Amino acid sequence: MHMTEQRKPGWWYPYIFVGGFMVVLVVNFTMAYFANSTFSGVSTERPYEKGLAFNQTIEAARKQEALNWSVDLQVDPAANHGAHVTVTYKDAAGKPVDGMEVKARFVRPTAKGHDREVLLAPIGPGAYATLQELPLAGVWDLALVATGKDLPYSVNRRIVVP
């Protein structure tokens, strides 16, 4: 008569530990992959230089605020992920501010490589406009910089392009 050998109780406990560690490793590697592949890691260009110029940036913002200009920014959706941007500048007395060069920079906050910079065309007293097709729908940061008068005048808005 042949006796069958019985396994010791708990023989499978080491497999639980190995399986648990494998689950943790798979989750960690998956998260590390997505963290590295979806974000470039650059939250700002030249952070050290911008930090050194912080006081000048604050002073420029105070000077801009002291001008007491009013800015009317209108962004209307257009075909093919387009944005029709119209901006009107008025001084403290309510008169249109003409003779400026206005640049618009469209920045995709979630992915690099899609940014656009365009010059707005004057369309009337203190008014400037552009029609820009963007490569992707969704959220964009719009930075307008007007130069040519008292100082650079900046306007930043977050827009959604359908």
One Martini backbone bead per residue (centre of mass of N, CA, C, O) as a GRO file, in nm:
protein
  162
    1MET     BB    1   0.096   0.037   0.023
    2HIS     BB    2   0.044   0.373  -0.067
    3MET     BB    3   0.142   0.680   0.050
    4THR     BB    4   0.029   0.993   0.081
    5GLU     BB    5   0.153   1.305   0.080
    6GLN     BB    6   0.113   1.565   0.295
    7ARG     BB    7   0.072   1.880   0.331
    8LYS     BB    8   0.145   2.148   0.484
    9PRO     BB    9   0.029   2.383   0.659
   10GLY     BB   10   0.081   2.680   0.475
   11TRP     BB   11   0.235   2.640   0.192
   12TRP     BB   12   0.103   2.919   0.048
   13TYR     BB   13   0.215   3.180   0.188
   14PRO     BB   14   0.451   3.271   0.001
   15TYR     BB   15   0.262   3.336  -0.244
   16ILE     BB   16   0.126   3.579  -0.119
   17PHE     BB   17   0.375   3.758  -0.098
   18VAL     BB   18   0.457   3.752  -0.393
   19GLY     BB   19   0.186   3.856  -0.507
   20GLY     BB   20   0.180   4.125  -0.354
   21PHE     BB   21   0.448   4.239  -0.469
   22MET     BB   22   0.362   4.228  -0.765
   23VAL     BB   23   0.132   4.428  -0.748
   24VAL     BB   24   0.300   4.668  -0.649
   25LEU     BB   25   0.498   4.676  -0.889
   26VAL     BB   26   0.294   4.717  -1.116
   27VAL     BB   27   0.175   4.981  -1.010
   28ASN     BB   28   0.438   5.145  -0.995
   29PHE     BB   29   0.521   5.120  -1.296
   30THR     BB   30   0.264   5.241  -1.412
   31MET     BB   31   0.285   5.518  -1.272
   32ALA     BB   32   0.568   5.592  -1.378
   33TYR     BB   33   0.500   5.589  -1.675
   34PHE     BB   34   0.271   5.807  -1.672
   35ALA     BB   35   0.439   6.033  -1.540
   36ASN     BB   36   0.662   6.043  -1.777
   37SER     BB   37   0.460   6.055  -2.045
   38THR     BB   38   0.252   6.318  -1.962
   39PHE     BB   39   0.500   6.494  -1.836
   40SER     BB   40   0.769   6.709  -1.884
   41GLY     BB   41   0.844   6.888  -1.601
   42VAL     BB   42   0.776   7.175  -1.709
   43SER     BB   43   0.646   7.465  -1.549
   44THR     BB   44   0.901   7.657  -1.615
   45GLU     BB   45   1.088   7.881  -1.764
   46ARG     BB   46   1.349   7.991  -1.610
   47PRO     BB   47   1.317   8.006  -1.281
   48TYR     BB   48   1.562   8.164  -1.172
   49GLU     BB   49   1.529   8.427  -1.336
   50LYS     BB   50   1.237   8.482  -1.241
   51GLY     BB   51   1.308   8.506  -0.942
   52LEU     BB   52   1.503   8.752  -0.972
   53ALA     BB   53   1.255   8.921  -1.133
   54PHE     BB   54   1.014   8.960  -0.935
   55ASN     BB   55   1.020   9.263  -0.857
   56GLN     BB   56   0.986   9.365  -1.150
   57THR     BB   57   0.714   9.230  -1.198
   58ILE     BB   58   0.559   9.376  -0.975
   59GLU     BB   59   0.617   9.664  -1.076
   60ALA     BB   60   0.482   9.630  -1.355
   61ALA     BB   61   0.200   9.566  -1.240
   62ARG     BB   62   0.163   9.837  -1.095
   63LYS     BB   63   0.191  10.017  -1.345
   64GLN     BB   64  -0.043   9.892  -1.499
   65GLU     BB   65  -0.260   9.959  -1.284
   66ALA     BB   66  -0.211  10.276  -1.289
   67LEU     BB   67  -0.333  10.327  -1.576
   68ASN     BB   68  -0.639  10.232  -1.588
   69TRP     BB   69  -0.720  10.029  -1.788
   70SER     BB   70  -0.937   9.892  -2.031
   71VAL     BB   71  -1.025   9.546  -2.106
   72ASP     BB   72  -1.168   9.386  -2.397
   73LEU     BB   73  -1.223   9.038  -2.409
   74GLN     BB   74  -1.283   8.827  -2.700
   75VAL     BB   75  -1.387   8.477  -2.737
   76ASP     BB   76  -1.455   8.297  -3.031
   77PRO     BB   77  -1.564   8.041  -3.192
   78ALA     BB   78  -1.431   7.830  -3.447
   79ALA     BB   79  -1.334   7.655  -3.687
   80ASN     BB   80  -1.109   7.417  -3.632
   81HIS     BB   81  -1.022   7.506  -3.344
   82GLY     BB   82  -1.104   7.802  -3.322
   83ALA     BB   83  -1.010   8.158  -3.258
   84HIS     BB   84  -1.172   8.467  -3.197
   85VAL     BB   85  -0.982   8.754  -3.130
   86THR     BB   86  -1.086   9.038  -2.925
   87VAL     BB   87  -0.932   9.360  -2.847
   88THR     BB   88  -0.983   9.638  -2.613
   89TYR     BB   89  -0.835   9.957  -2.556
   90LYS     BB   90  -0.852  10.176  -2.262
   91ASP     BB   91  -0.816  10.442  -2.097
   92ALA     BB   92  -0.891  10.628  -1.818
   93ALA     BB   93  -1.085  10.816  -2.014
   94GLY     BB   94  -1.199  10.606  -2.253
   95LYS     BB   95  -0.986  10.596  -2.468
   96PRO     BB   96  -0.845  10.478  -2.728
   97VAL     BB   97  -0.565  10.256  -2.791
   98ASP     BB   98  -0.325  10.328  -3.017
   99GLY     BB   99  -0.032  10.203  -3.173
  100MET     BB  100  -0.008   9.896  -3.125
  101GLU     BB  101   0.148   9.588  -3.040
  102VAL     BB  102  -0.018   9.269  -3.061
  103LYS     BB  103   0.035   8.971  -2.880
  104ALA     BB  104  -0.038   8.621  -2.914
  105ARG     BB  105  -0.040   8.342  -2.677
  106PHE     BB  106  -0.077   7.996  -2.723
  107VAL     BB  107  -0.117   7.766  -2.447
  108ARG     BB  108  -0.068   7.436  -2.360
  109PRO     BB  109  -0.088   7.308  -2.034
  110THR     BB  110  -0.058   6.974  -2.104
  111ALA     BB  111   0.124   7.037  -2.372
  112LYS     BB  112   0.385   7.035  -2.570
  113GLY     BB  113   0.409   7.176  -2.914
  114HIS     BB  114   0.128   7.381  -2.953
  115ASP     BB  115   0.223   7.653  -2.970
  116ARG     BB  116   0.121   8.002  -3.030
  117GLU     BB  117   0.218   8.298  -3.229
  118VAL     BB  118   0.056   8.620  -3.273
  119LEU     BB  119  -0.054   8.894  -3.462
  120LEU     BB  120  -0.251   9.158  -3.421
  121ALA     BB  121  -0.497   9.334  -3.588
  122PRO     BB  122  -0.609   9.628  -3.670
  123ILE     BB  123  -0.983   9.729  -3.659
  124GLY     BB  124  -0.972   9.989  -3.468
  125PRO     BB  125  -1.030  10.172  -3.202
  126GLY     BB  126  -0.832   9.986  -2.990
  127ALA     BB  127  -0.853   9.739  -3.194
  128TYR     BB  128  -0.792   9.379  -3.196
  129ALA     BB  129  -0.727   9.089  -3.424
  130THR     BB  130  -0.786   8.723  -3.453
  131LEU     BB  131  -0.749   8.411  -3.640
  132GLN     BB  132  -0.711   8.089  -3.478
  133GLU     BB  133  -0.581   7.780  -3.539
  134LEU     BB  134  -0.598   7.491  -3.347
  135PRO     BB  135  -0.490   7.161  -3.296
  136LEU     BB  136  -0.674   7.168  -3.027
  137ALA     BB  137  -0.899   7.095  -2.810
  138GLY     BB  138  -0.967   7.305  -2.528
  139VAL     BB  139  -0.734   7.413  -2.312
  140TRP     BB  140  -0.611   7.756  -2.294
  141ASP     BB  141  -0.350   7.993  -2.286
  142LEU     BB  142  -0.384   8.350  -2.294
  143ALA     BB  143  -0.134   8.586  -2.410
  144LEU     BB  144  -0.123   8.937  -2.389
  145VAL     BB  145   0.093   9.184  -2.565
  146ALA     BB  146   0.131   9.532  -2.534
  147THR     BB  147   0.308   9.760  -2.745
  148GLY     BB  148   0.406  10.132  -2.767
  149LYS     BB  149   0.361  10.270  -2.507
  150ASP     BB  150   0.422  10.303  -2.186
  151LEU     BB  151   0.393   9.980  -2.164
  152PRO     BB  152   0.368   9.673  -2.111
  153TYR     BB  153   0.056   9.498  -2.172
  154SER     BB  154  -0.103   9.246  -1.979
  155VAL     BB  155  -0.301   8.949  -2.070
  156ASN     BB  156  -0.467   8.677  -1.894
  157ARG     BB  157  -0.621   8.369  -2.020
  158ARG     BB  158  -0.860   8.115  -1.997
  159ILE     BB  159  -0.951   7.889  -2.255
  160VAL     BB  160  -1.213   7.736  -2.462
  161VAL     BB  161  -1.187   7.499  -2.727
  162PRO     BB  162  -1.404   7.313  -2.942
   0.00000   0.00000   0.00000
